[in-house]
């Protein structure tokens, strides 16, 4: 059995990836031989960057940029 898990985050408590991992753990308790695939999702709000990074096997990087007032900040 193959199960695709695509769950949005639970604001303030679980990221999309964490929720997917929890669901996969529950599925494996009932169906130990099941193949689970976790696909993080987001609706454009909180957790979107993390879902994209996880879903695309990306990485977060920091760089110095200028804010609207001309101040240098790290983004």
C-alpha positions as CSV (number, residue, x, y, z in Angstrom):
1,X,0.0,0.0,0.0
2,X,1.3,3.5,-0.9
3,X,-0.1,6.5,0.9
4,X,0.6,10.1,-0.1
5,X,0.4,12.5,2.8
6,X,-0.2,16.2,1.9
7,X,-1.2,18.2,5.0
8,X,-1.1,21.9,5.5
9,X,0.5,23.2,8.7
10,X,-1.4,23.5,12.0
11,X,-0.8,27.2,12.8
12,X,1.3,27.7,15.8
13,X,1.7,24.0,16.6
14,X,2.9,21.8,13.7
15,X,4.6,22.6,10.4
16,X,3.3,20.8,7.3
17,X,6.3,18.5,7.4
18,X,5.8,17.7,11.1
19,X,2.1,17.0,10.6
20,X,3.0,14.7,7.6
21,X,5.6,12.8,9.7
22,X,3.0,12.4,12.5
23,X,0.5,11.0,10.1
24,X,3.1,8.7,8.6
25,X,3.9,7.4,12.0
26,X,0.2,6.6,12.7
27,X,-0.2,4.9,9.3
28,X,2.9,2.7,10.0
29,X,1.5,1.7,13.4
30,X,-1.6,0.2,11.6
31,X,0.0,-0.8,8.4
32,X,3.8,-1.5,9.1
33,X,4.5,-2.4,5.4
34,X,2.9,0.7,4.0
35,X,5.0,3.1,1.9
36,X,4.4,6.7,2.9
37,X,5.3,9.7,0.9
38,X,5.1,13.1,2.6
39,X,4.5,16.2,0.4
40,X,4.4,19.4,2.5
41,X,1.8,21.9,1.3
42,X,1.0,25.5,2.2
43,X,-1.7,28.1,1.3
44,X,0.7,31.0,0.9
45,X,0.7,32.0,4.6
46,X,2.8,30.8,7.5
47,X,4.9,27.8,6.6
48,X,5.0,28.4,2.8
49,X,8.8,28.9,2.6
50,X,9.4,25.8,4.8
51,X,7.0,23.7,2.6
52,X,8.7,24.8,-0.6
53,X,12.2,24.1,0.8
54,X,11.2,20.6,2.0
55,X,9.2,19.8,-1.1
56,X,11.9,20.8,-3.5
57,X,14.8,19.6,-1.4
58,X,16.1,23.1,-1.2
59,X,18.0,25.0,1.4
60,X,17.6,28.3,3.2
61,X,20.2,30.9,2.7
62,X,20.8,34.3,4.3
63,X,22.1,37.4,2.6
64,X,22.4,41.1,3.3
65,X,19.8,43.2,1.6
66,X,18.6,46.8,1.9
67,X,15.1,47.5,3.4
68,X,12.7,50.1,2.0
69,X,14.4,52.8,4.2
70,X,17.9,52.0,2.9
71,X,19.1,50.1,6.0
72,X,21.1,46.9,5.6
73,X,19.4,43.9,7.0
74,X,19.8,40.1,6.8
75,X,17.1,38.3,4.9
